[in-house]
Amino acid sequence: MERRRTVVASVIVSTFLVGLGGGVVFPILPNLGAVLGISPFLVGFILSANRFTRILANAPAGSIVDRVGTRTPFVVGLFVEGVATAGYVVALRAPLPEAWFLLARVLWGIGSALVFATAYTIAADVSDGGDRGTNMGVVRGGITLGFPAGLVMGGVVSDAYSVFAAFAVAAGFALLASAVAYRTIPETHVDEERTAVKPWEIDTALPTLTVGFVNFGLFFAYLGALFATLVLFVDVKDIAVWGYGPQGMSGLLMAVTVLSASVFTLAGGKLSDDLGARVPTLLGFLVVSFLGFLALSTAGSLERLVAACVLIGTGQGGANGPLMALLADLTPNDRTGRAMATNNVLGDLGGGLGPMISLPVVEAVGFAPVYAACALIPLLAGGLLVVGVYSQTGSLNPRTATLSGD
């Protein structure tokens, strides 16, 4: 038990530090696009480039994990993310900054494919049905907690000092993450290399696709549509506090959203363990997400906007732990890496399409219709989840103790 806690804690610290680089760009780049002369579509493409890259990199990453283990891919992935964050600093001083930003996001996608596949596999490896939801939630919370810190740093430090300073500090923390992982993360997944696992293999079992398509919808609405448009929404609505501009204000609001998600990631995973079932917890938090986007579509004041962000974060976070635990419950150990990779492919596809679709559509029809459409996505995801779980297990609410992954 002590070893489990130590390993999980090491994953949390490493992913938190590198997560700073993931969040720092969001409150800066949409407004920086106007200064650099970048179109809204190109800004959306740059923000999404890491996810589209990860779509291609996830399958090899998952296969590598099932073939060689978790330690080396985890450390290497963190280092690549650190180098990518340093690329933001270079982009500010180099010719063709859009090309450098794009390259940095591509590198980030490669590194994060390795980190995501390994982090969740490590959590699954050191868990069983009785604590898997909690451990998945804790690891997911660690990953997401770095993101709001990056959002705040990106918005506030760029407002108070400079964009250069925000990117430089984030790069330092991201590179530190790989050093922490190198010193603390053991091998958890394989004792010797499994040569039968091919680099291009992905898992296409029904539970993996069910969880993956739910993840697709949640990421499209949350990281795709909301995070790509919030800085513009704040600017148009002229919502401000403490003298912060749109970048600082949107960074704070994103941080509120992700902090709420992080807290309820832990709570959702623990609740599903205590209930001995994942589905009721998942459906409850999907409804909360629906209510959040519905409130966002009519938000016109700071108070209503904060409430909507808290609800959206609560719904997103509360679903994260049980969703990843359900996937691990239903997946044999020797396919865990590939199952996590398939889930990441679909999540990244949703997160990547979100900015590319939402930014031009918001410009054409406004914010309210886009956010109202996003409110329907969690409801559709809940229906898909129930159908998929019933088709696989023959039960609308299977108990964790009876699932094959245990």
N, C-alpha and C positions, 0 to 999 in steps of 0.2 A: 504493500500500500504506500509506503514512504517513497519507494522508487517511482511509482506512478505519479505521485504529487510533484516530485522533483522534475521529472521529464516534462509534465504538463506545464509547470511553472517556467521552465526554460524556453519552451515553445512560445508561451505568452510574452515573455520579455523580448525575445528576438523579433517576433512579429509586430509587437507594439512599436519598437524602435524603427523598423523599416516602414511601418504604416504611415509615419510622418510624411515620407516622400509621396505616398499615394494621395494624401489629402491636400497637400500644399498647393497643388496646381489648380484646383477647382475654383476657389474664390478669386484667383488672379487672372487666369487665361481668358475667360470670356470677355472681360473688360480690356485686357491687354491686347486682345485681337483687334480692337479699333485703333489702338496706338500703332500696332505693327502693320495695319492695313490688311488684316486677314478676314475673309468673309465669314459669316456665321456658320455656313456649311463646313468650311475648312477648320474652324475652331472645334466644331462638333466632331469632325473626323479625327483631329489630333487627340481630343479627349478620349475618343473611343478606340484609338489605334492600339492601345495596350490590350484591350479586350479582343479585338479582331486577331491580334497576334497570338493571344492565348488560346483562341479557338484552334489554331494550327498546332500550338505547342503543347496543349493539354494532353492529347493522346500519347505522344512520346513521353511526356513527363510521368503519366500514370504507369505506362509500361516499364519505364526505367525503375520506378519505385517497386513494382512487383518483381522486377528482375534482379536489381542490385541492392535494394534496401532504401532506407529513408535518410540516413545521416548525410552522406555525401551530396545528394541532390538538394537537401535542405540548406546546407551551408553554401553551396555554389549559387543557388537561387537567390539567397539573401545578398550575396556579394554583387551579383549582376544587377539587382535592384538598387544597390548603393551607387554603382557606376552610372546607372540610368538617371538617378536623382541629380548627380553631379552634372549630367548633360543639360539640365535646365539652366544651370549657372552659365555654361558655355553658350547656350542659345541666346542669352541676353546680350552677349558681347560679340557674337560672330555674325558674319554676313548670312543672309537667308535664314533668319531665326526660325521660321516655320519648319524648315527642313531639320534643324537640330531638335526642335521640340518633338517632331514626328519620330525621329530616330530614338530619342530618349524614351518616348512612350512605347516604341516597339521593343526596346531592350527591357523595359519594365515588364512588358507582357511575357517575355521569355522567362525572366527571373521569377515572376509571381506564379507562373504555371508550375514551376518546380516547388515553390514554397507552399502553395495551396494544396497540391496533391500530397505532399509529404506531411504537412501539419495535421490535416484531418486523418491521414492514415496512421500517424503516430498516436493520435488520440484514440482511434479505434483499436489499435494494437494493445494499448495499456488499459483497456476498458472491458467490461462485460455488460450484460443487459441491465444490471442493477445500477450502474453509474455512468453508462454510455451517454445518456442525454446530458448529464451534468458536465462531463468532460468535454463533449463536443461543444456545449454552450460556453464553457470557460475558454476553450481555444478560440472559438469564433469571437467571443468577447474580446480576447486579447488582440486578435487581428483588427477588429473594428475600433477598438479604443485608440489605436495609433492614428486612425484616420481622422477623428475629430480633433485630436491634438494638431495634426497637420493642417486641418481646415482653419483652426484658430490662428496657428502660426502664419499660414499663408495670408489670411486676411488682415490680422492685427499687425504683424511685424512688417508687412508690406506697406500698410498705412502709416505706421509709426516710424519706420526706418526706410526700407527699400525692398523692392521685389528681389533684388540680388541677395540681400541679407537673408530673406526668408528661404530662398532656394539653397543657399550655402549651408545654413544651419541644418536643414532637412537632410542634405547630402551627408553631413558629418554623422548624424544619428543613424542613417541607413547603413553606412559602412561599418559603424560600431556593431550593428546587429549581427553581421556575419562573424565578427570576432567572438561575440558572446556565444553564438551557436556552435562555433568550432570548439570552444572550450567545454561546453556543457551537454550537448545532445549526443546520446548513445545510439547505436543501431537497435531498432525495434522490430523490423519487419522480416528479414531473411537471415538465415545462418550461412547460406552459400548461394552463389548466383544461380538463378533459374533460367536456363538457356532456352526454354520452350516459349518464353514470353517475347513476342515480336514488338518492335518499337512502335508500329503503327496501330496496334490493337487498341480498341475501345470496348467498353462493356455495353451491350445493347439489351440486357435483360429488362423485363417489364418494370421491376421496381426502380431500376436506374433511370429509365426513360420517364417514368411517372414523376419521380422526385426532380429530375432534370428539367422537365417542362414547367413544373411549378416554380422552380428556381428561375427559369427564363422569364416568366411573367413578373415575378417580384423584382428582379433586377432591372427589367425594362422600365417599370414604373418608378422605382426608388433611385437607383444609381444612374439610370439612363435619363428619364424625363425630369425628375425633381431636381437632382443635383446640377444638371446642365442648364436649367432655366431659372433657378432660384435667384441668382445675382441679378438677372434681368428683371424678374418679377419685383424684387425689392426696389430696384431703381425706378421702374414705372410707377409703382404705388407710393414712392417717396416715403418709405418706412425706414426710420432711423432711430437710434438711441445712443447716448453718450458721445455724440459727435462723429460716429463712424460713418464712412461712406458706404456705397453698395457692396464693395469687396469685403470690408470688415464686417458689415452687418450680415451679409450672406454667409460669411465664414462662421460667425457666431450661431446663426440659425442652423446651419448644417451640423455644427458641433452639438447643439442641443438635440437634434434629430438622432445623430449617431450615438451620443451618450445614452439617450433613452433606449436605443436599439441594443447597446452593449449591456445595460442593466437587465433588460428583459430577455436577452439571449441567455444569460445565466439563469434567470427565473424560469423561462420556458423549458429549458433542458431539465432542470431540477424537478419541475412540476410533472413532466412526462415520465420521469423515473419514479416519482412518488405514486403516480396513478397506475404505473405499470402498463401504460398505453400511450402512444404518440398522437393518434388521430384527434381526440377531443381537444387537446392543447393546440394543435395546429389550426383547427377550424376556428377556435376562439380568437386566436391572434390574427388570422386572416380577416375576420370581421372587423377587428379594431383597425387594421390597415385600410379597409374600405371606408370606414368612418373618417379616418384622417384625411384621405384624398378628397372626400366629399366636402369636408370643412375647408380644405385648402382652395377648392374651386370657388368658394364664396368669400374668402378671407379678404378683408379690406383694412384691418387694423393690426397693430403689432400683437395685441393679446390673442386675437383669433389665429394669427399666423403661427405664433409660438405653440398654441394648443394643437393646431393641425400638425405641426412638425413633431410634437411629442407623441401624438397618436400614431402617426406614420412610423416613427422610429420604434415605438412599442410593438406595433404589429409586425414590422419587418424583423426586429430582433427576437421577439417571442417565438416566431416561426423557425428561426435559424437553427437553434440547437436541436429541437425535436425532428426537424427535417433531415439534418445530417445524421442524427442517431438512427432514424428510421431506415435510411439508406444502408448504414452499417449493419443494422439488425438483419436486413434482408439479403446481405451480400456475403458469400463465403470469404474467408480471410485471404485466400490466394488471389482474389479478384478485387480486393478493396481499392488498391491504387488506381486501377482502370475504371472502376465505378465512380470514384471521386473525380477522375479526369473527365468522364462523360458528363457528369453533373456540372463541372466547371465549364465545359464547352458550351452547354446550353445556357448557363447563367451568363457567361461572357457574351454570347450572341444577343441575349436580351439587353444587357448593359451596354453593348456596343451599338445596337440599333437605336436605343433610346435617345441619345443626344442627336444623332444624325436625322432622326425623324422629328423629334420634338422641337428642336430649335427652328427649323424652317416652318413647321406647322404653327407654332406659337406666333411667329412673325406674320403668318397669313390670317389666322383666325382668332388669336388671342389666347390668354392663359386659361380662362375658365373652362372652355370645351376640352382642352387637353387634359387638365387635371380631373375633370368629371369622367372622361374616358378611362383614365388611370384608376379611378375608384372601382370600376367594374372588374379590373384584372384580378384582384385577390379573390373575388367571388367565383370567377371562372376557375381559378387555380384550386379552390376548395372542392369544387365539383369534380375536377379531374383527379384530385388526390383520392377522393372517396371511391371513384370508379376503379382507379388503378390498384388501390390496396385491396379492394374486394375481389377483383379479378385474380390477384396473386394469392391471397390467403383464404378466400371464401368467407371473410368476416369483415363487417364494417368497422369494427373496433378490435383488432387483434391485440392480444396481450404480449408484451415484450418477451415474457418467459417462453412463449411458444414459437417465436420466430427463428428462422433457420440460421441467421447470423450468429446466434448465441452458441 
